[in-house]
Amino acid sequence: MNILVLGSGGREHALAWKIIQSKHCSKLFIAPGNAGTAQCGLNVDIGVNNFEEQKKFCLENNIDMLVVGPEEPLVKGVYDFFQQDDELKHIKVIGPSANGAQLEGSKAFSKKFMLRCNIPTASYAEFDETNFEEGKKYIAQHSLPVVLKADGLAAGKGVEICDTREEALKAFEEMIMHKQFGEASAKVVIEQFLDGIEASVFVLTDGKDYKIIGHAKDYKRIGEGDTGPNTGGMGCVSPVPFVDNAFMKKVEERIIGPTIKGLNNEKIIYKGFIFFGLISVDGEPYTIEYNCRMGDPETEVVMPRLKNDLVDLFLAVQNGSLQNIQIEFDERTYATVVAVSGGYPGDYRKNLKINKFENLKINAGTIIFQAGTKQTADGIVTNGGRVLAVTSCGDNIAEAVNRSKSVLEQIHFDGMYFRKDIGFEFGE
């Protein structure tokens, strides 16, 4: 099969790395890709939202399967574009319809869906410019802390957890009146704060059946000890110690099962990944959010742990045989540590030379996934905020994290920074 992956981050490098191991993969293309994905297949200079150019490329290169990495093309309807085109509809698209992608594309949509399906989640209300004053009153009487979320896509940064009402009112005004996140914050969801520990569970579904392909804990804050502003993700670990069989049984019965049943009942076409952002409150699981794709950097720990041929799973999604597949995992612990550019998640520089990439001392079981990189005549340079994601395995979290850190300590670019405490709360 000829396969095209859309995207350019660490997630797409991890997907490409996994896909080329498949017995089904003849040729792999990545659009637009990065310097790391170029080691797995051929990068093509096509944007993730340029559906017409994707069509042209797919037809010229006899593409059999399209694997969509990021959320934006899914929300914008890439699945529907391919399915509704007579020349493209034979291509197997891994990703939900635009309607299904609203689980991530609109916080308000997803919260209403959860309520309809009786899925445990935080209580909430939604506001926009038309009822802005009501929103201020709602905040004034709300318990603290309070959570404010931009309704639309905000690259993982549209969430504010406010400890005071003054802080919440300021964030509310910034989002709605000053368009802090553009159209994404034209509507704001105000939520009850849930106090617990977070984890993410990843599912592959055809909209009727599903398989859990992994879980992870992501570290969003830029600073050690989970301090400072939110980022796209500074690292993660898998498996998560508290996500045991008893907890997962609750997650399946109360959250995953009802979600898939809800998609089926509401005739929402969904043939791809669902990311369940969960929080354990005194051992009870609640849903914080859905994503309509794999997480980043969670993909970088989930894919190495997954023993199955990933394209086998994709084909099962397409032909309705998912229920017949047994998922197998590597039982070792995996940890990813992300290196970012100085200034991230705010302003940062690009085109910084990444030094000492050659002759690295790397343990077996360590993989360097590239994210914000590009190849130039002078070598590999930075091309984003999150630059590298180093994944290692070990007998425990501390060992896996230390192996990833030992690789990053050998690499350098100006302003390079990574958290040294990924997995800190779990000890050794």
C-alpha positions in Angstrom: 0.0 0.0 0.0 1.1 3.6 -0.7 0.3 5.7 2.4 0.3 9.4 3.0 0.6 10.9 6.5 -0.5 14.5 7.0 1.4 16.6 9.6 4.9 17.8 10.6 5.3 17.2 14.3 6.7 14.6 16.7 3.4 12.8 16.5 3.7 12.4 12.7 7.3 11.2 13.0 6.2 8.5 15.5 3.3 7.5 13.3 5.6 7.3 10.2 8.2 5.3 12.3 5.5 2.8 13.2 3.8 2.6 9.8 7.0 1.8 7.9 7.4 -1.3 10.1 4.1 -2.6 8.6 4.1 -5.5 6.1 1.4 -3.6 4.3 3.4 -0.4 3.6 5.1 -0.2 0.2 5.7 3.5 0.0 5.3 6.2 2.7 4.9 9.9 2.1 4.6 12.7 4.7 3.0 16.1 4.0 4.8 18.3 4.9 6.9 16.3 7.3 10.1 17.3 9.1 13.8 16.3 9.1 12.9 13.2 11.1 10.0 11.9 8.9 12.4 12.2 5.9 14.2 9.2 7.5 11.0 7.1 7.2 9.6 8.1 3.8 9.4 11.0 1.3 8.4 14.4 2.5 6.2 16.4 0.2 5.7 20.1 0.4 1.9 20.2 0.8 0.1 21.9 3.7 -2.2 19.8 5.9 -5.2 22.0 5.0 -4.5 22.1 1.2 -7.1 19.5 0.2 -6.9 20.2 -3.5 -3.1 19.7 -3.6 -3.5 16.5 -1.5 -6.0 15.2 -4.1 -3.6 15.9 -6.9 -0.8 14.1 -5.1 -2.9 11.1 -4.1 -4.0 10.5 -7.7 -0.6 11.0 -9.2 1.0 8.6 -6.6 -1.7 5.9 -6.3 -2.2 6.6 -2.6 -4.3 3.8 -0.9 -4.5 5.3 2.6 -4.5 8.7 4.2 -3.5 9.0 7.9 -4.4 12.4 9.4 -2.1 13.5 12.2 -3.3 16.9 13.4 -6.7 18.1 14.4 -7.2 21.1 12.1 -7.7 19.3 8.7 -10.1 16.9 10.5 -12.2 19.7 11.9 -12.1 21.4 8.4 -13.4 18.2 6.8 -10.6 16.3 5.1 -12.4 13.0 5.6 -15.6 14.4 4.0 -13.6 15.9 1.1 -12.1 12.5 0.2 -15.3 10.6 0.8 -17.4 12.9 -1.3 -15.0 13.0 -4.3 -15.6 10.1 -6.8 -11.9 10.1 -7.7 -10.8 9.9 -4.0 -13.4 7.9 -2.2 -11.5 4.6 -2.7 -8.8 5.9 -0.5 -9.0 4.8 3.1 -9.0 7.8 5.4 -7.9 7.3 9.1 -9.8 10.1 10.9 -13.3 11.2 11.8 -15.8 13.1 9.7 -16.0 16.9 10.3 -19.0 16.2 12.5 -17.1 13.6 14.6 -14.1 16.0 14.8 -16.3 18.5 16.6 -15.6 16.4 19.7 -12.4 18.4 19.7 -13.3 21.3 17.4 -15.9 22.7 19.8 -15.7 22.4 23.6 -19.4 23.2 23.8 -20.3 20.5 21.3 -18.3 17.9 23.3 -19.8 18.9 26.6 -23.3 18.6 25.3 -22.4 15.2 23.8 -21.1 14.0 27.2 -24.3 15.2 28.9 -26.5 13.4 26.3 -24.4 10.2 26.8 -24.3 10.5 30.7 -20.5 10.6 30.6 -19.0 11.9 33.9 -17.5 15.4 33.4 -17.3 18.7 35.2 -20.3 21.0 35.3 -20.1 23.9 32.9 -21.8 26.9 31.2 -21.0 28.5 27.9 -20.9 32.2 27.0 -20.1 34.5 24.1 -20.3 38.2 23.4 -24.1 38.2 23.4 -24.3 37.1 27.1 -20.9 38.4 28.2 -22.4 40.2 31.3 -24.1 37.0 32.4 -20.8 35.3 32.1 -19.2 37.8 34.5 -22.0 37.2 37.0 -21.5 33.5 36.6 -17.8 33.8 37.4 -18.6 36.1 40.4 -20.6 33.4 42.1 -18.5 30.4 40.9 -16.4 28.3 43.3 -12.6 28.6 43.0 -10.5 27.6 41.2 -12.5 28.0 38.0 -11.5 26.7 34.5 -12.0 28.8 31.3 -11.7 27.1 27.9 -11.8 28.6 24.4 -14.5 26.8 22.6 -12.5 26.2 19.4 -9.0 25.0 18.4 -6.2 26.9 20.2 -3.2 24.6 19.7 -3.5 23.2 23.2 -3.2 26.6 24.8 -6.8 27.8 25.1 -7.3 26.8 28.8 -6.9 29.0 31.8 -7.2 27.7 35.4 -7.9 30.8 37.6 -7.4 30.9 41.4 -9.2 34.2 41.9 -12.3 35.7 40.4 -10.3 38.8 39.3 -8.0 36.6 37.3 -10.9 34.7 35.8 -12.7 37.9 34.8 -9.6 39.2 33.1 -9.1 35.9 31.3 -12.8 35.9 30.3 -12.5 39.4 28.8 -9.3 38.6 27.1 -10.8 35.6 25.4 -14.1 37.0 24.3 -13.7 40.8 23.9 -10.1 40.9 22.9 -10.1 37.7 20.8 -7.1 36.3 22.6 -7.4 33.1 20.5 -9.2 34.6 17.5 -12.4 32.9 16.5 -11.5 30.0 18.8 -12.4 32.1 21.9 -15.5 33.8 20.4 -17.3 31.3 22.7 -15.9 30.3 26.1 -16.8 27.3 28.3 -16.6 27.9 32.0 -16.1 24.7 34.0 -15.9 23.4 37.5 -12.4 22.7 38.5 -11.8 19.0 39.2 -9.0 18.2 41.7 -7.1 15.0 40.8 -4.4 13.5 38.6 -4.7 13.4 34.8 -4.1 10.7 32.3 -5.0 10.1 28.6 -6.4 7.0 27.0 -6.1 6.4 23.3 -8.7 4.4 21.3 -9.0 3.4 17.7 -12.6 3.1 16.5 -14.7 2.5 13.5 -17.6 4.3 15.2 -19.1 1.0 16.4 -16.3 -1.1 17.9 -13.1 0.1 19.5 -9.7 -1.0 20.8 -7.6 0.7 23.4 -4.1 1.1 22.0 -2.5 2.8 25.0 -2.5 5.4 27.7 -0.1 8.0 29.0 0.4 10.9 31.3 1.4 14.2 29.7 3.2 17.1 31.4 1.8 20.4 30.0 3.5 23.0 32.1 6.8 24.6 30.9 8.4 24.6 34.4 9.6 21.8 36.6 7.2 20.8 39.3 4.3 21.6 36.9 4.7 25.4 37.1 4.4 28.2 34.5 2.2 28.4 31.4 0.7 25.5 29.5 2.6 24.1 26.4 1.7 21.6 23.8 3.4 19.0 26.1 6.9 18.8 27.6 7.0 15.0 28.0 5.0 12.0 29.1 5.2 8.5 30.6 3.4 5.2 29.8 2.0 3.1 31.4 0.7 5.3 34.1 1.0 3.7 37.6 -2.5 4.6 38.8 -4.2 3.5 35.6 -4.7 -0.1 36.8 -7.2 -2.7 35.7 -9.8 -1.5 38.2 -9.5 2.1 37.0 -9.6 1.1 33.3 -12.7 -1.0 33.9 -14.5 2.2 35.2 -13.1 4.2 32.2 -14.5 1.6 29.7 -17.9 1.2 31.3 -18.6 4.9 32.1 -16.7 6.8 29.4 -15.3 4.9 26.4 -18.3 2.5 25.9 -20.9 5.3 26.2 -18.9 7.5 23.9 -18.7 4.9 21.1 -22.4 4.0 21.6 -23.3 7.7 21.4 -21.4 8.1 18.1 -23.2 5.1 16.7 -26.6 6.2 18.0 -26.2 9.7 16.6 -24.9 8.3 13.3 -21.7 10.3 13.5 -19.1 8.8 11.1 -15.9 8.1 13.0 -13.0 6.0 11.7 -9.9 7.0 13.6 -8.4 7.8 16.9 -10.1 9.2 20.0 -8.0 10.8 22.7 -9.8 10.7 26.1 -8.4 13.3 28.4 -9.2 12.0 31.8 -8.8 13.0 35.5 -8.9 10.6 38.4 -10.7 12.2 41.4 -10.3 9.9 44.4 -10.1 7.0 42.0 -13.2 7.9 40.0 -12.6 8.8 36.3 -14.0 12.0 34.8 -13.7 13.3 31.2 -11.9 16.6 30.8 -11.8 16.6 27.0 -11.8 14.6 23.8 -9.3 15.0 21.0 -10.1 13.7 17.5 -6.5 12.4 16.9 -3.5 11.1 18.8 -1.8 13.4 21.3 1.7 14.9 21.0 4.0 13.9 22.7 1.8 10.9 23.8 2.1 9.2 20.4 5.8 9.0 21.0 5.3 6.7 24.0 2.2 4.9 22.8 3.5 3.8 19.4 6.7 2.1 20.7 4.7 0.3 23.4 2.2 -1.0 20.8 3.3 -4.4 19.5 0.6 -4.7 16.8 1.1 -3.8 13.1 -0.5 -0.3 13.0 -1.7 -0.6 9.4 -3.4 -4.0 10.3 -5.4 -1.9 12.8 -6.2 0.8 10.3 -7.4 -1.9 7.8 -9.6 -3.4 10.5 -11.1 0.0 11.1 -12.0 0.2 7.4 -13.4 -3.3 7.0 -15.2 -3.6 10.3 -13.1 -6.4 11.8 -11.7 -4.4 14.7 -13.4 -6.6 17.3 -11.3 -9.6 16.0 -8.0 -8.1 16.9 -6.0 -8.7 20.1 -4.0 -5.7 21.2 -0.5 -6.5 22.5 1.8 -4.2 24.5 5.4 -4.0 25.5 5.2 -4.3 29.3 8.2 -2.1 29.9 7.9 1.6 30.9 8.4 4.3 28.3 9.1 8.0 28.9 9.4 10.9 26.5 11.3 14.1 27.3 10.7 17.1 24.9 13.4 19.7 24.1 12.0 23.1 23.2 13.3 26.5 21.9 14.0 29.2 24.4 11.0 31.5 24.9 8.5 28.7 24.1 5.4 28.7 24.6 5.8 32.4 23.9 8.0 33.9 21.2 11.0 31.8 20.1 13.6 31.8 17.4 13.8 29.4 14.4 16.6 28.2 12.2 19.0 27.4 15.0 21.6 24.8 14.2 21.1 21.6 16.2 24.6 20.4 17.1 26.0 17.0 18.1 23.3 15.0 16.3 25.9 12.6 15.0 27.8 10.1 17.1 25.3 10.2 20.0 25.6 7.5 22.7 22.1 6.0 22.6 20.9 2.9 24.5 18.9 0.3 22.6 15.3 1.2 23.1 15.8 4.9 22.8 14.3 6.8 19.8 14.8 10.4 18.8 11.5 11.7 17.3 11.9 15.0 15.6 9.1 17.7 15.8 10.0 21.3 14.9 13.0 20.6 12.6 13.9 21.0 9.0 16.8 19.8 6.9 19.0 22.5 5.3 22.3 22.4 3.4 24.1 23.2 6.6 22.4 20.4 8.6 19.2 20.1 10.7 17.9 23.3 12.2 15.0 24.2 14.5 11.6 25.0 12.9 9.2 25.2 15.8 8.7 25.6 19.6 8.9 21.9 20.4 11.9 20.6 18.6 12.8 17.1 19.7 11.1 14.3 21.6 13.4 11.6 23.0 11.6 8.4 24.0 13.3 5.6 26.0 12.2 2.4 27.7 13.3 1.1 31.1 12.2 -1.1 34.0 10.6 1.9 35.7 9.8 5.5 35.1 13.0 7.0 36.6 15.2 4.7 34.5 13.3 5.5 31.2 13.3 9.3 31.9 17.1 9.2 32.8 17.9 7.5 29.5 16.0 10.1 27.5 17.7 12.9 29.5 21.1 11.4 28.9 20.6 11.7 25.1 19.3 15.3 25.3 22.3 16.2 27.4 24.5 15.4 24.4 22.5 17.6 22.0 22.7 21.4 21.8 21.0 24.4 20.1 20.9 28.0 21.3 18.3 28.4 24.1 17.5 24.6 24.2 15.5 23.7 27.3 13.9 20.5 28.6 12.2 19.5 31.9 14.3 17.2 34.0 11.5 16.0 36.2 9.1 14.2 33.9 7.3 11.5 36.0 8.4 13.3 39.2 5.3 12.4 41.2 5.7 8.7 40.7 9.1 8.4 42.3 11.2 5.4 41.4 
